[in-house]
Amino acid sequence: MTLHQSSTKNCPHFPQCPSADAIDRDAAHVVVAHPEQGWSLLCNGVVIFEDLGEILPNGQILGARNVALVSVPLRRAS
């Protein structure tokens, strides 16, 4: 299976992994990990880098997210 052929319809996990165009796409299972190179391939075809940058199966490149914003806990309004 090539990167461009990956999709959630081929996902063997239950529940299925989020699709590559979903907001929570990073929650997909890791199918190939190369921590020594700083990247992992997710079940939905997304390549995620340790700096949180991503390459989507359609070739779109998403830059690294601001880690400070990603790790801030959400708080309820009182």
Secondary structure as a PSIPRED ss2 file (coil, helix, strand):
# PSIPRED VFORMAT (PSIPRED V4.0)

   1 M C   1.000  0.000  0.000
   2 T C   1.000  0.000  0.000
   3 L H   0.000  1.000  0.000
   4 H H   0.000  1.000  0.000
   5 Q H   0.000  1.000  0.000
   6 S C   1.000  0.000  0.000
   7 S C   1.000  0.000  0.000
   8 T H   0.000  1.000  0.000
   9 K H   0.000  1.000  0.000
  10 N H   0.000  1.000  0.000
  11 C C   1.000  0.000  0.000
  12 P C   1.000  0.000  0.000
  13 H C   1.000  0.000  0.000
  14 F C   1.000  0.000  0.000
  15 P C   1.000  0.000  0.000
  16 Q C   1.000  0.000  0.000
  17 C C   1.000  0.000  0.000
  18 P C   1.000  0.000  0.000
  19 S C   1.000  0.000  0.000
  20 A C   1.000  0.000  0.000
  21 D C   1.000  0.000  0.000
  22 A C   1.000  0.000  0.000
  23 I C   1.000  0.000  0.000
  24 D C   1.000  0.000  0.000
  25 R H   0.000  1.000  0.000
  26 D H   0.000  1.000  0.000
  27 A H   0.000  1.000  0.000
  28 A C   1.000  0.000  0.000
  29 H C   1.000  0.000  0.000
  30 V E   0.000  0.000  1.000
  31 V E   0.000  0.000  1.000
  32 V E   0.000  0.000  1.000
  33 A E   0.000  0.000  1.000
  34 H E   0.000  0.000  1.000
  35 P C   1.000  0.000  0.000
  36 E C   1.000  0.000  0.000
  37 Q C   1.000  0.000  0.000
  38 G C   1.000  0.000  0.000
  39 W E   0.000  0.000  1.000
  40 S E   0.000  0.000  1.000
  41 L E   0.000  0.000  1.000
  42 L E   0.000  0.000  1.000
  43 C C   1.000  0.000  0.000
  44 N C   1.000  0.000  0.000
  45 G C   1.000  0.000  0.000
  46 V C   1.000  0.000  0.000
  47 V E   0.000  0.000  1.000
  48 I E   0.000  0.000  1.000
  49 F E   0.000  0.000  1.000
  50 E C   1.000  0.000  0.000
  51 D C   1.000  0.000  0.000
  52 L C   1.000  0.000  0.000
  53 G C   1.000  0.000  0.000
  54 E E   0.000  0.000  1.000
  55 I E   0.000  0.000  1.000
  56 L C   1.000  0.000  0.000
  57 P C   1.000  0.000  0.000
  58 N C   1.000  0.000  0.000
  59 G C   1.000  0.000  0.000
  60 Q C   1.000  0.000  0.000
  61 I E   0.000  0.000  1.000
  62 L E   0.000  0.000  1.000
  63 G C   1.000  0.000  0.000
  64 A C   1.000  0.000  0.000
  65 R C   1.000  0.000  0.000
  66 N C   1.000  0.000  0.000
  67 V H   0.000  1.000  0.000
  68 A H   0.000  1.000  0.000
  69 L H   0.000  1.000  0.000
  70 V H   0.000  1.000  0.000
  71 S C   1.000  0.000  0.000
  72 V C   1.000  0.000  0.000
  73 P C   1.000  0.000  0.000
  74 L C   1.000  0.000  0.000
  75 R C   1.000  0.000  0.000
  76 R C   1.000  0.000  0.000
  77 A C   1.000  0.000  0.000
  78 S C   1.000  0.000  0.000
